[in-house]
Amino acid sequence: PVLSAPETAVTNLDYVTIADTDYHTIASWTVATGKKGVLHVVEMASNNYTKARFKLTIAGVVQFTAMQIMGTLTLEYPDVQLAAAAVVLLEATSSDGTSIAVNGDITGKEVG
C-alpha cells in the first residue's frame, strides 16, 4: 500500500533506580512539531512491586497515579492519536524511599 505521509517508529525506554519518594521520569515522548503521533503501547516493570508506584500521563490527562502493579504491565492503546507537542509521560516512585529499580517503555509512531 502507498503511504499518504511518512511514518517514523517511536521507541522510548529506560531503566532507573529510585531511592526516594519523588516521582522520576521512566520514559517520555513528545510528539514532534508538524507531526501527528499514534500511541501503541506503554509498559512498566520493577524489581520490587511492593514498593513501586507508577504514574502515567497522556497528552496532559493523568491516567493513573500511585498505581501499584503486581507484575510487568503492558497497556495497549490501539491507534490513539496525539497532536504535535503532546506528551506521553511514564513516571515512578518508591512508596517509602526504599531503593527500587524500574523500567518502562513507550512505543508508537509519528506521521507526517
Backbone bond lengths (Angstrom), bond angles and torsions (degrees), N, CA, C in turn:
res aa  C-N    CA-C-N  psi(-1)  N-CA   C-N-CA  omega(-1)  CA-C   N-CA-C  phi
1 P - - - 1.449 - - 1.532 111.47 -
2 V 1.306 115.89 149.17 1.461 122.34 179.26 1.526 108.81 -86.61
3 L 1.320 116.29 130.18 1.456 120.79 179.11 1.521 109.94 -82.94
4 S 1.320 116.62 138.54 1.461 120.27 178.70 1.522 111.18 -79.16
5 A 1.321 118.61 -22.46 1.460 122.97 178.16 1.527 107.84 -152.37
6 P 1.325 116.70 150.25 1.470 118.74 178.72 1.525 111.54 -63.66
7 E 1.318 115.55 145.87 1.454 122.24 178.61 1.524 110.00 -120.04
8 T 1.327 115.69 141.63 1.453 121.68 178.37 1.517 108.77 -126.09
9 A 1.309 116.64 126.82 1.465 120.48 177.61 1.524 110.12 -67.62
10 V 1.327 115.95 144.98 1.457 122.47 177.42 1.524 107.83 -123.80
11 T 1.325 116.21 124.42 1.461 122.64 174.36 1.518 107.54 -137.73
12 N 1.307 116.63 114.41 1.462 121.77 177.38 1.518 108.06 -123.11
13 L 1.335 116.25 122.65 1.448 119.90 -179.76 1.513 110.18 -146.48
14 D 1.328 114.36 155.73 1.455 118.74 178.35 1.529 109.55 -159.97
15 Y 1.321 113.81 166.93 1.462 124.52 178.23 1.515 105.70 -128.75
16 V 1.325 117.64 126.17 1.459 121.19 -174.36 1.523 109.51 -134.23
17 T 1.328 116.13 140.71 1.456 121.84 172.06 1.526 107.80 -101.04
18 I 1.330 116.06 132.59 1.464 122.07 -176.49 1.522 108.07 -125.23
19 A 1.339 116.73 134.41 1.465 120.53 178.84 1.525 110.36 -135.52
20 D 1.320 117.45 34.91 1.456 121.86 176.07 1.527 108.44 -150.93
21 T 1.324 116.72 -174.98 1.459 120.18 -176.67 1.526 112.93 -104.79
22 D 1.337 117.10 14.21 1.465 121.23 174.64 1.520 109.27 -85.29
23 Y 1.333 116.64 150.58 1.460 119.43 173.64 1.523 109.77 -75.77
24 H 1.336 115.94 138.65 1.459 123.40 178.12 1.522 108.48 -122.89
25 T 1.322 116.13 142.61 1.460 120.59 177.99 1.516 109.91 -70.52
26 I 1.321 115.74 128.08 1.459 121.75 176.49 1.532 108.98 -98.56
27 A 1.322 116.52 -46.60 1.467 121.37 177.52 1.527 107.52 -152.76
28 S 1.323 115.73 145.86 1.464 119.40 176.32 1.524 109.35 -148.82
29 W 1.314 113.62 157.08 1.464 121.16 178.29 1.512 107.48 -146.34
30 T 1.332 115.63 125.78 1.453 122.37 172.80 1.515 106.96 -111.11
31 V 1.328 116.62 121.70 1.462 121.08 -178.99 1.526 108.73 -64.61
32 A 1.326 116.18 131.16 1.461 122.22 -175.99 1.534 112.14 -63.65
33 T 1.316 115.21 150.17 1.463 122.06 176.03 1.519 109.71 -56.79
34 G 1.315 116.61 135.01 1.459 121.55 178.20 1.520 114.66 80.31
35 K 1.323 117.26 4.04 1.468 121.59 -178.87 1.522 109.97 -116.85
36 K 1.326 115.56 161.69 1.455 122.47 167.55 1.514 106.97 -108.57
37 G 1.315 116.11 140.23 1.451 120.14 177.97 1.512 110.47 -102.22
38 V 1.324 115.51 149.31 1.455 121.81 173.73 1.531 106.37 -129.58
39 L 1.329 115.60 111.33 1.461 121.29 -179.78 1.517 109.32 -82.09
40 H 1.337 115.80 136.48 1.465 120.26 178.33 1.524 112.62 -113.27
41 V 1.351 116.72 -55.48 1.466 119.80 -171.59 1.527 110.11 -144.55
42 V 1.338 115.29 143.49 1.463 123.22 168.26 1.525 106.02 -125.99
43 E 1.344 116.22 129.55 1.464 120.88 -179.51 1.518 109.61 -127.23
44 M 1.345 115.95 149.36 1.455 120.32 178.22 1.523 110.02 -147.04
45 A 1.339 115.15 150.22 1.465 121.35 -179.82 1.527 108.50 -155.15
46 S 1.335 116.32 163.66 1.459 121.35 179.41 1.524 109.83 -150.88
47 N 1.323 115.43 160.81 1.460 119.87 173.03 1.527 111.22 -89.00
48 N 1.356 116.42 -4.74 1.470 120.54 -179.22 1.530 108.66 -146.83
49 Y 1.314 116.25 86.28 1.469 120.58 -176.39 1.528 112.79 -69.36
50 T 1.323 117.64 -20.45 1.458 120.42 177.92 1.529 111.07 -67.10
51 K 1.331 117.07 -33.22 1.473 121.48 -175.05 1.530 113.72 -104.45
52 A 1.310 118.76 -23.11 1.471 121.50 -175.53 1.523 111.10 -73.61
53 R 1.330 116.11 137.95 1.462 123.22 174.76 1.527 107.50 -131.83
54 F 1.318 116.12 135.45 1.460 121.71 -175.07 1.527 111.55 -115.31
55 K 1.315 114.42 152.70 1.467 122.67 176.36 1.523 107.58 -135.81
56 L 1.329 116.61 132.78 1.459 121.39 179.37 1.522 109.39 -127.30
57 T 1.336 115.29 128.52 1.459 122.28 177.16 1.520 108.05 -124.41
58 I 1.334 116.35 129.70 1.463 121.91 178.61 1.518 107.91 -123.43
59 A 1.328 116.05 116.54 1.474 122.61 177.99 1.528 111.60 51.33
60 G 1.329 116.18 46.11 1.453 121.29 176.51 1.512 115.70 82.10
61 V 1.320 118.33 -2.73 1.460 122.02 -179.56 1.535 108.92 -107.02
62 V 1.329 116.06 117.35 1.460 120.42 178.83 1.530 108.16 -71.88
63 Q 1.322 116.07 119.52 1.462 121.73 179.84 1.522 110.91 -81.68
64 F 1.336 116.27 -39.29 1.463 121.91 174.10 1.515 108.23 -163.66
65 T 1.325 115.54 157.14 1.458 121.86 177.09 1.526 108.44 -141.09
66 A 1.330 116.20 149.46 1.469 122.94 -178.97 1.532 111.28 55.67
67 M 1.328 116.12 33.98 1.465 121.31 -177.84 1.526 110.66 -81.27
68 Q 1.331 116.14 121.62 1.454 121.13 173.85 1.520 107.50 -93.75
69 I 1.324 116.52 131.22 1.459 120.97 177.35 1.531 108.21 -115.59
70 M 1.313 116.59 158.59 1.463 120.67 -175.36 1.525 113.44 -101.26
71 G 1.324 116.37 -3.02 1.460 122.03 179.71 1.511 108.14 -176.77
72 T 1.306 116.90 179.25 1.457 120.70 179.07 1.527 109.67 -51.24
73 L 1.330 115.59 132.06 1.459 120.86 -177.99 1.518 109.90 -119.38
74 T 1.318 115.98 129.46 1.463 122.88 175.46 1.518 107.88 -116.46
75 L 1.331 115.93 120.67 1.461 121.89 178.04 1.526 108.15 -108.88
76 E 1.312 116.07 118.36 1.464 120.54 179.65 1.523 109.88 -97.29
77 Y 1.323 115.00 132.69 1.463 122.51 178.56 1.525 107.38 -124.10
78 P 1.319 118.13 82.94 1.463 120.21 -175.72 1.525 111.46 -62.52
79 D 1.316 114.58 109.74 1.467 121.72 171.20 1.520 114.77 60.95
80 V 1.322 118.31 36.77 1.460 120.87 172.00 1.521 107.38 -73.21
81 Q 1.330 116.71 119.65 1.466 121.34 -176.39 1.523 110.39 -91.61
82 L 1.329 114.92 139.60 1.457 122.46 -178.32 1.522 109.60 -126.01
83 A 1.313 116.33 140.98 1.460 121.66 177.94 1.528 110.25 -76.02
84 A 1.328 115.48 162.77 1.465 120.86 173.70 1.530 108.71 -54.28
85 A 1.313 116.48 141.91 1.468 125.49 179.33 1.538 113.30 75.28
86 A 1.316 119.37 -2.61 1.465 120.70 175.29 1.526 109.06 -65.99
87 V 1.318 115.87 146.25 1.465 121.42 -177.10 1.526 110.35 -119.22
88 V 1.334 115.11 133.99 1.459 122.09 169.10 1.524 105.08 -109.64
89 L 1.337 116.44 123.32 1.456 121.01 -172.83 1.526 110.19 -131.64
90 L 1.328 116.09 120.48 1.462 122.90 174.99 1.525 107.76 -108.42
91 E 1.343 115.90 123.93 1.453 121.54 -178.63 1.522 109.34 -127.05
92 A 1.340 115.16 161.77 1.464 119.92 176.72 1.517 109.77 -147.50
93 T 1.329 114.21 158.98 1.457 121.76 176.09 1.522 108.56 -145.56
94 S 1.321 114.96 166.43 1.461 121.39 171.11 1.526 107.05 -96.10
95 S 1.312 117.55 133.65 1.465 120.61 -175.66 1.527 113.20 -62.95
96 D 1.332 117.03 -27.41 1.470 119.28 -177.61 1.525 113.72 -136.69
97 G 1.330 117.77 12.91 1.458 120.95 179.32 1.516 114.46 90.76
98 T 1.349 117.58 -4.19 1.459 120.87 174.21 1.527 108.95 -59.28
99 S 1.322 117.56 138.20 1.463 120.75 179.43 1.530 110.49 -65.33
100 I 1.332 115.56 126.64 1.466 122.25 178.32 1.523 109.14 -133.97
101 A 1.306 115.46 159.37 1.467 121.59 172.84 1.522 106.81 -117.70
102 V 1.312 115.91 135.08 1.464 120.97 179.30 1.522 108.67 -134.25
103 N 1.309 114.92 151.95 1.453 118.48 171.16 1.515 108.53 -140.50
104 G 1.312 114.14 159.45 1.446 119.49 -179.14 1.506 110.58 -162.07
105 D 1.316 114.58 163.70 1.459 118.70 176.40 1.519 110.52 -148.08
106 I 1.326 112.95 155.49 1.458 123.12 177.08 1.515 106.05 -128.73
107 T 1.338 117.13 127.10 1.459 120.32 177.13 1.528 109.67 -126.35
108 G 1.300 113.92 148.15 1.460 121.49 178.94 1.507 109.58 -176.85
109 K 1.335 115.40 -152.68 1.470 119.37 176.36 1.515 108.71 -153.35
110 E 1.330 114.65 157.34 1.461 121.80 173.49 1.514 107.82 -112.84
111 V 1.308 116.49 137.90 1.445 123.09 -176.61 1.521 109.07 -121.20
112 G 1.332 115.13 135.73 1.460 119.24 176.29 1.495 113.39 119.79
